[in-house]
């Protein structure tokens, strides 16, 4: 599983011109599943996302988590994160979890994170989405599990 997180001042995702998810301060989460990913890895990643120290404290150090600041989460499925890009000029997707299984895992991830955190929005799995954001920092991290 690869999760790209960006600290944002605001972010939204649209599908067909309609806003499907929107947050103010928080994290934009791009999520891609590999073939071997299962629910235990999802549970571990959710805990990590909620406690990952990405926000500044009063001294300006990244010591506060999303939970500490009660920020929002915008979840966006993005299978291209798990592409094989080691060689050539075209990405390979043989490492990605098959579509139906990835969607089940994404739904599980989304449901579990909504239980654990109060402000969660999302795009639509597999849709052609337009994502707009203001990256705060810019701060971006790639988390792997």
Helices and strands as residue ranges (DSSP letters): E 2-15, E 18-23, E 26-32, H 39-51, E 53-56, E 62-65, H 66-69, E 72-77, G 79-82, H 99-116, E 120-122, E 130-144
